[in-house]
Amino acid sequence: MRWVALLLLLANLAVGAYLLVPQTPPREMGDLRALELNADKLKRVSEPAQVPVPVIKAGACLEWGPFTTAELQRAQEALSKLKLANAVAREVDSPAAWWVYLPPAKSREDADRRVRELEELGISDARVVTDEDYRNAVSLGIFRSQEAAVAYQARMRASKVRNTAITQRPGLLRLSVIVIAEPTSALVARLAELNAATSGVALKAVACPAAEG
């Protein structure tokens, strides 16, 4: 009987130790408490964002843009998936853009060397400038806004690219808009959703361009 009493004593000790040790809540409960503490954040995420949808009256067209050359290609690819036959791209006047660059080197050879050094840093879109005012400068990027140019300049500095400069110049961007005739309300709503993820691009009702005859 002594071994039975010993077993009972050990069992009581184990229960007491269990009650004294702080219990860690289950993983699911911990997650639920975190969600409860951040309920305001959850509400903002779960509620769909209000996307402005332009009203297109009868006989009006829908204009989407302006787009740079690369952006225009992506927009046209998105429209091709919607199987639109009445969308036309046309060029528009371009405002002055913000340019990030390396100042002109002493020679073309020095400029080419700079480009190779940039490629070694993983920067593959640098180009040597050949126009008279900035001959042998190295173009790093062209942006619509000063804020975007400054942010890119900071990225270049973080990548060990020194002596970068920013200036505003006209004629650097080639911009186009897409004009869609007789858009349905469903199409307008779909393009509004796509446009919500873009910056500097508008979606609006315009008068349809006169037909060429």
N, C-alpha and C positions, 0 to 999 in steps of 0.2 A: 504493500500500500504506500510505502514511502515514495516509490517512483511516480505514483499517481499524484500525490501531493506536490511533488517537484514539478511535474508537468503543468499542474494548475497554477503554481506560482510563476512559472515562466510565461504562461499565457497571459496572466494578469499584468506582468511587467511589460509585455509587448503591447497590450492594449493601452496602458498608461503612456508608454513612449509615443505611440501613434497620436494620442490626443494632445500631447504636449508639443509635438513638432508642428510648426505652421504649415498649413496645407496650401499647395500651389493650385490655383483654379485650373480647370481644363482649358486646353488651347482655345476651344470654341468660345468659352465664356470670356476669356481674356480679350478675344477679338471683338466680341459684342460690346464689351465695356469701352473699348477704344472707339468703336463706331458711335456709341452713345455720347462720348465726350466730344466728338467731332461732328455732331449732328448737323450743325450749320453748314459745314463743308460738304457733307453728304447731300444735303438738300440742293446746293448749288450744282453739284455734279449730276444728280439724278434728273433735275428739271431741264428739259430741252431748251437750248438758247433760242431767243427770239430772233429770227432771221428776217430782215426787212425785205418784203417782196414788192417790187414796183407794180403799179396798176397800168396795164396796157389797154388803151381804148381801141375801139374798132378803127382800122385803117392805119394805126401806128405801128412802128417797128420797135424791136428791142435791141439796144446797143450794149455790148459787153466789152469792156476794156478800159484804158489802153493796155496793150501787151507789148513787151519787147519781142524780138524775133524768136527767142527760145520759148518764151511764155506763150506766144501765139501758136507755136507748133503743138504744145501740150493742150492748149484750149481746143484746137481743131481736132486733136485726137479724142478728147472727151466728147466733143459734139458728134464725131463720126460714130461713136458707140450709140448715140441716140438716133442715128440714121436721119439726119436733117438734110434736106435738099435745098433749103432756101436761106442758107447762111452764107454771107459774103464778107470777106475781110477787105478793109481799105485802110490806107495809111492816113495818119493825122499829124498835125504839127507837134513837134517834140520840144518840151521845155529843156532848159539847160540841165545837165546831169552832173553828178558829183563823181570825180575821178580819183582813184587811189593809184599812185604810181611811184616808181623810183626815179629821181631826177636824172637828166641826161648824162650818160657816161662820156668819157673822152673820145671813144671810138666805137665803131660797130663791134669790133672784137671784144671790147670790154662789156658791151651790152649783152652780147651772146653769152659771155662767161657768166654774167649775172643770171641769165635765164637758166643756164645749166645748174647753177648753184641752187636756184629756187626749186628746180625739178628734183634735186637731191633731197630737199626738205619736204617733198610731197606736194609742191605747188605747181600744177601742170598747166594752168591757163594763163601764165604770164606771156606777154608778147612785146617784142621790140617795136618802138614807135618810129615811123619813117617820115612823118610830116615835118616841115621845116621848123616850126616853133618848138617842137619837143623831140627833135631827132636824137635817136639813141637813148631815149628814156625807155623804161620798162613799165608797161601797163599791167596793173594787178587786178583791177576791177572797176566797173562802172555801175553807179547806183542812182536811183531816183531821188533819194533823200540824203541829206547831210548826216542824219543819225545812222543810217545804214552804212555809209562810207566810214564814219568814225568807228563803228563797231567792227568793221572788217579790218581797218587799220590796227585796231587793238589785237585782233586775231593774228595778224601778220607779225606784230611785235612779240606775241606769245610764241610764235614759231621761229623766233630769232631773226626775223627780217627787219633790218634797221634802215634808218634814213628814208622811211616812206613819207610821202607828201599827199595832200588832198587839195584839189582845186575844182572849181565849178566851170564847166565849159559847155557851150551850145553845140548842137549837132552830133553829139556822141551817141545818142539813143535813136533807134529807128522804131517808132511806135505805130501800132495798128489797132483798130477796133473791129469787132465782128458784129455785123448788122443782120438781124434775123427778122424776116417778114412773117407776118401772121403767126406769132407765137401763141401756143395754147397756154392756158393757165397752169397746167401741169408742168409744161416745159419751163415757164417762168419760175415756178416754185423750185424746180430741180436745179436750175442755174443759180438761183439765190443761195441754195445750200452749198453748191460748189464755190460760189463767190465768197462765202463767209470765211473760207480758209485762206483767202488771198489778201494781199496788202497793196493799196494804191490802185486797185481795179474797181470800177463801178459798173453797176447794172441799172440801166435806166431806159425809160420810154423816149423815143425820138421820132421825128417825122421821117417817113420813109424817103430815101433818096429818089430823085426823079429817074424814071427809066430812060436808059440811053436809046436814042432812036436815030 
